[in-house]
Amino acid sequence: KSAKCREFGIPLKRGVLLTGPYGCGKTLTAYVTAKLCEDNGFTFLYLNDVRDLPLAYKFAKLYAPCVIFAEDVDIATNGPRDAKLNEVLNIIDGVDYKDAEIITILTTNHAENINKAFLRPGRIDTVIPVLPPDAVAAERLIRLYGGDLLEDGADVKPAAKYLAGQIPATIRECVERSKIATLARTDDLRGQVTSNDLIVAMKGMAP
């Protein structure tokens, strides 16, 4: 839709902040975003250090339209308004980049530590919580990780309900343990992982 945005004068300069606990998919979002950029004619720029934003913006302006993706923005914006923070703030909404087609996507596990001056439209236009899966998403992840090793018609809802609110890595580990539980009673794994195997694994992971 970028062409339509240009047609109707909607700025393509946007700031997005992804917030949430560790392990909920913020880094995976970088991979998906990179693929979307490739498919839609955007340059994708990933920063290892958010403090390199000033240099990244100079590069992005040359190769716009561009998406800049940087993680752990609180590292550079968690203190008082000193010269370093002002440099980052001024780059994001400075006059040199007002009309640039640059979308900045930043992540943090600690939104509460970010200086409030950073969190305003023009710098950060959208804040998106990236939260642990609910029961519906947990069920989908169980089926994804289980694949064709799950028994046909296996009822995974009880395990999904229990695993709701856990990070995807925990859900995956539960599924992997259920496969081990299956191997303990059978030599043929394909199509043999039952809902009971999931429950055994789930209980084994309880604190």
QUIGI-V713951 format. One record per residue. N is the residue number from 0. RES is the residue in three letters. SS is DSSP state (alpha for helix, beta for strand, coil for the rest). PHI is phi in whole degrees, 0 to 359 (999 if undefined). D_LAST is the distance of its C-alpha to the last C-alpha in Angstrom with 2 decimals. Layout:
BEGIN
N;RES;SS;PHI;D_LAST / N;RES;SS;PHI;D_LAST
END
This chain:
BEGIN
0;LYS;coil;999;47.23 / 1;SER;alpha;297;48.16 / 2;ALA;alpha;297;51.83 / 3;LYS;alpha;293;51.82 / 4;CYS;alpha;298;50.29 / 5;ARG;alpha;295;53.16 / 6;GLU;alpha;300;55.67 / 7;PHE;coil;258;54.72 / 8;GLY;coil;72;54.16 / 9;ILE;coil;273;50.40 / 10;PRO;coil;299;49.10 / 11;LEU;coil;264;46.92 / 12;LYS;coil;269;45.70 / 13;ARG;beta;222;42.25 / 14;GLY;beta;238;39.23 / 15;VAL;beta;234;35.73 / 16;LEU;beta;242;32.47 / 17;LEU;beta;262;29.12 / 18;THR;beta;239;26.33 / 19;GLY;coil;152;22.59 / 20;PRO;coil;289;19.26 / 21;TYR;coil;299;18.76 / 22;GLY;coil;79;18.57 / 23;CYS;coil;253;20.17 / 24;GLY;coil;112;23.47 / 25;LYS;alpha;294;25.82 / 26;THR;alpha;292;26.83 / 27;LEU;alpha;299;27.28 / 28;THR;alpha;300;29.61 / 29;ALA;alpha;297;31.83 / 30;TYR;alpha;296;32.37 / 31;VAL;alpha;296;33.25 / 32;THR;alpha;297;35.50 / 33;ALA;alpha;299;37.28 / 34;LYS;alpha;295;38.08 / 35;LEU;alpha;296;39.44 / 36;CYS;alpha;298;41.55 / 37;GLU;alpha;300;42.98 / 38;ASP;alpha;285;43.86 / 39;ASN;coil;238;45.53 / 40;GLY;coil;77;47.51 / 41;PHE;coil;258;45.35 / 42;THR;beta;282;44.66 / 43;PHE;beta;244;40.98 / 44;LEU;beta;234;40.23 / 45;TYR;beta;255;36.81 / 46;LEU;beta;257;36.48 / 47;ASN;coil;284;34.35 / 48;ASP;coil;224;35.04 / 49;VAL;alpha;298;35.62 / 50;ARG;alpha;289;38.20 / 51;ASP;alpha;271;40.44 / 52;LEU;alpha;306;41.04 / 53;PRO;alpha;304;44.65 / 54;LEU;alpha;292;45.55 / 55;ALA;alpha;298;43.65 / 56;TYR;alpha;295;45.66 / 57;LYS;alpha;296;48.91 / 58;PHE;alpha;294;47.91 / 59;ALA;alpha;297;46.66 / 60;LYS;alpha;295;49.95 / 61;LEU;alpha;288;51.87 / 62;TYR;coil;241;49.83 / 63;ALA;coil;293;49.15 / 64;PRO;coil;290;47.85 / 65;CYS;beta;218;44.67 / 66;VAL;beta;247;40.95 / 67;ILE;beta;258;39.32 / 68;PHE;beta;239;35.55 / 69;ALA;beta;220;33.86 / 70;GLU;coil;260;30.27 / 71;ASP;coil;55;28.90 / 72;VAL;coil;295;31.98 / 73;ASP;alpha;298;30.66 / 74;ILE;alpha;301;31.58 / 75;ALA;alpha;263;35.23 / 76;THR;alpha;228;35.22 / 77;ASN;coil;256;33.08 / 78;GLY;coil;236;35.92 / 79;PRO;coil;291;39.31 / 80;ARG;coil;282;42.07 / 81;ASP;coil;261;43.45 / 82;ALA;alpha;297;45.64 / 83;LYS;alpha;293;42.82 / 84;LEU;alpha;293;41.12 / 85;ASN;alpha;299;44.54 / 86;GLU;alpha;297;45.25 / 87;VAL;alpha;294;42.19 / 88;LEU;alpha;298;43.03 / 89;ASN;alpha;290;46.67 / 90;ILE;alpha;294;45.98 / 91;ILE;alpha;294;43.89 / 92;ASP;alpha;239;46.48 / 93;GLY;coil;287;49.52 / 94;VAL;alpha;296;52.96 / 95;ASP;alpha;293;52.97 / 96;TYR;alpha;235;50.24 / 97;LYS;coil;302;50.94 / 98;ASP;coil;255;52.22 / 99;ALA;coil;286;50.22 / 100;GLU;coil;271;48.27 / 101;ILE;beta;233;45.03 / 102;ILE;beta;257;41.65 / 103;THR;beta;253;39.04 / 104;ILE;beta;245;35.36 / 105;LEU;beta;240;33.01 / 106;THR;beta;234;29.24 / 107;THR;beta;204;27.03 / 108;ASN;coil;263;23.45 / 109;HIS;coil;221;24.99 / 110;ALA;alpha;300;27.79 / 111;GLU;alpha;293;28.04 / 112;ASN;alpha;269;29.39 / 113;ILE;coil;280;32.23 / 114;ASN;coil;303;35.67 / 115;LYS;alpha;298;36.90 / 116;ALA;alpha;297;40.17 / 117;PHE;alpha;282;38.41 / 118;LEU;coil;264;37.05 / 119;ARG;coil;215;40.25 / 120;PRO;coil;306;42.12 / 121;GLY;coil;103;44.19 / 122;ARG;coil;252;41.42 / 123;ILE;coil;244;38.32 / 124;ASP;coil;271;39.54 / 125;THR;beta;221;36.33 / 126;VAL;beta;248;32.71 / 127;ILE;beta;243;30.29 / 128;PRO;beta;289;26.61 / 129;VAL;coil;249;24.49 / 130;LEU;coil;254;21.34 / 131;PRO;coil;300;18.23 / 132;PRO;coil;298;19.31 / 133;ASP;coil;277;19.78 / 134;ALA;alpha;298;19.60 / 135;VAL;alpha;295;23.03 / 136;ALA;alpha;293;22.32 / 137;ALA;alpha;297;19.03 / 138;GLU;alpha;297;21.22 / 139;ARG;alpha;296;23.79 / 140;LEU;alpha;292;21.44 / 141;ILE;alpha;301;20.19 / 142;ARG;alpha;291;23.89 / 143;LEU;alpha;295;24.80 / 144;TYR;alpha;287;22.40 / 145;GLY;alpha;281;23.12 / 146;GLY;alpha;54;26.85 / 147;ASP;alpha;279;29.20 / 148;LEU;alpha;278;26.69 / 149;LEU;beta;289;25.43 / 150;GLU;coil;297;27.37 / 151;ASP;coil;303;30.15 / 152;GLY;coil;77;29.24 / 153;ALA;coil;301;25.55 / 154;ASP;coil;273;23.94 / 155;VAL;coil;262;20.96 / 156;LYS;alpha;298;20.85 / 157;PRO;alpha;301;18.11 / 158;ALA;alpha;293;15.70 / 159;ALA;alpha;297;17.23 / 160;LYS;alpha;296;16.81 / 161;TYR;alpha;291;13.07 / 162;LEU;alpha;275;12.90 / 163;ALA;coil;303;15.40 / 164;GLY;coil;92;14.81 / 165;GLN;coil;272;12.78 / 166;ILE;coil;287;14.97 / 167;PRO;alpha;305;17.10 / 168;ALA;alpha;298;15.76 / 169;THR;alpha;292;12.34 / 170;ILE;alpha;296;14.49 / 171;ARG;alpha;297;16.71 / 172;GLU;alpha;297;14.21 / 173;CYS;alpha;300;13.20 / 174;VAL;alpha;295;16.98 / 175;GLU;alpha;296;17.66 / 176;ARG;alpha;292;15.32 / 177;SER;alpha;294;17.12 / 178;LYS;alpha;294;20.32 / 179;ILE;alpha;294;19.41 / 180;ALA;alpha;298;18.68 / 181;THR;alpha;293;22.10 / 182;LEU;alpha;296;23.79 / 183;ALA;coil;291;22.72 / 184;ARG;coil;241;25.02 / 185;THR;coil;208;27.63 / 186;ASP;coil;268;29.53 / 187;ASP;coil;252;30.30 / 188;LEU;coil;274;27.48 / 189;ARG;coil;297;29.52 / 190;GLY;coil;72;29.14 / 191;GLN;coil;247;26.95 / 192;VAL;beta;286;23.35 / 193;THR;coil;260;22.82 / 194;SER;alpha;298;20.69 / 195;ASN;alpha;294;19.30 / 196;ASP;alpha;299;18.31 / 197;LEU;alpha;297;16.38 / 198;ILE;alpha;293;14.61 / 199;VAL;alpha;300;13.86 / 200;ALA;alpha;296;12.45 / 201;MET;alpha;299;10.47 / 202;LYS;alpha;292;8.89 / 203;GLY;alpha;292;8.41 / 204;MET;coil;266;6.38 / 205;ALA;coil;297;3.84 / 206;PRO;coil;303;0.00
END
